[in-house]
Amino acid sequence: MNNLLVASDSYRLPLLRFEQPKALCSRLMRPMEKEIDGNVYVRATVPGEPQPTLVTWSPAPTDSCSLSFTTLDQFGKGASGVEGYESLLDLTPRSVFKGADLGRYDLQPKSGVPKGRGVAPDDVRKLLGWSEQDGQWPGAYPSQK
């Protein structure tokens, strides 16, 4: 919940992957996660290139035991009830983080990254020294707006 998944121009693989071998598809028929709500996916469009797969999901009623989705709308329909409050932003890592190239992953104050749906658990917030409001931001660092 409330994950911030950011891809650079060079990373064209799925941002979220739940995969299992075809041999296990008939034995493991439930999704690995019940809910992955509130995630924010960030990937800049690369002109002239097709839209890459955003999510790979298993198990699925296909020959390969998995489905691939390029949009959140497709994912919402294909894996119904798993993700309901998510965002896909067409941004670069530099638009989101203060200094990704320097290892500074604090959110830019005006990055456009929305608050998540839920709040990080109490024990996690206590460990990180976060307030309840800090725990609403996706990713590992709260926004400093």
N, C-alpha and C positions, 0 to 999 in steps of 0.2 A: 504494500500500500504506500502511496505517495512517493514512488520512485521517480527519479529524474534520469532519463536515459538519453544521452547526448552523443551524436555521431559526427565525426569530421567528414569532410568531402571524400577522403580516401577510404572510409569505412562504409562499405555498401552491403554488409551482411545484415540479417535481422537484428533489431534492437532487443527483442524479447524472444527467447527460444525455450519452448517446452517440447522436448523430443524424446521419443523412445523407439527402440528397434521394432521392426514389423513383427518379429517373433514373439514379442510380449503383448502385442495389441489385443489378442483374444483373452489374455489373462489379466491385464491391467487396463480396465475399461473406463475408469474414472479419471478425470483430469488431475494433474499433480497439485494444482491449487484450486481452491474453491472460489477465491476472490483475489483479484489483483487491482483493486479499484484506486482511482486517484492518481494514476501515473501520468507523467508528462514526457512525451517523446519529442526529441528535438533533432531534426535532420534537415539540412539545407538542400533545396532542389538543385541538381546539377543540370544546367542547360544542355539539351541534346541527348541526355541519357534517360532511359526508362526509369520509372519509379521503382526503387528496390523493395524487396520484401521487408515489411515492418515487423511482422510477428509470424513465427512458426509454432504451430500448436498440435499437440498429440494428447491423447489418442483421438483419432478421427475415423469416421466410417469410409475410408478410402483404401485403395490398394497399397499405398505406402504407409498408411496408419497416421498420416499427418496432413495438415492443411497449412497453406501459406497465404498471408494477407498483406496487401500493399497499403490498405487504408484502415483507419480505426472503424469506419462504418462496416466494412467487410468483416473485420474481427468481431465486432459486436453482434453481427448476425450469425456468423459461423461458430462462435463460442458463446452463445447466449447466456447472459447472467453473470459472466465472469468479470467483465470490465464495464462499468456504466458511467463513470465520471472521469474522463480522460481527455487529454489535449495533445494535439500534434502541432508543433510549431515549426515553421519553415525558417530556421535561423542557423547561424554558424556558432560554434563553441565560443568564439570571441564576443558574440552578441549576448551570450548567456552568462559567461563567467568573467570575473574581473581580470584574470590573467592565467588562462589555461596553459599557455606556453611556459609560464613560470611556476606552475603548480598551485596557483591561487584559484580555488574553485568556489569562492564566495560568489553568490549571484550578483550580477549587475543590478543596481537599484531599479533601472527601468527596462529590464530584460523582457518583460511580458510574460514571464513564467507565473502562472496563477497559483494561488494557494491550493493545497491538496484537499481532498474530501474529508479525511479523518485527521486524527491527532496521533502522533507517535505515542506508544505506550508509556505509562508513568515511569517505569524503571529505566527505560531508554532515555527519556528526557532528564531524569535525575542524574544519570551517569554522565550525560553531555552538558549538564548545567543549563538546560533549555527551559524556558517558560512554556506554558501551554500554547501560546501564540507562535513561538518559534517552532514547535512541533507540528504545525500545520503546513509548513513549507515542504515541497518535494525535494528530495536529495539529502545530502549529508550536512549541508550548511543552511541555516535559516537566512532569509532575506533581511537586509538591514535598511529597509525603506524608511 
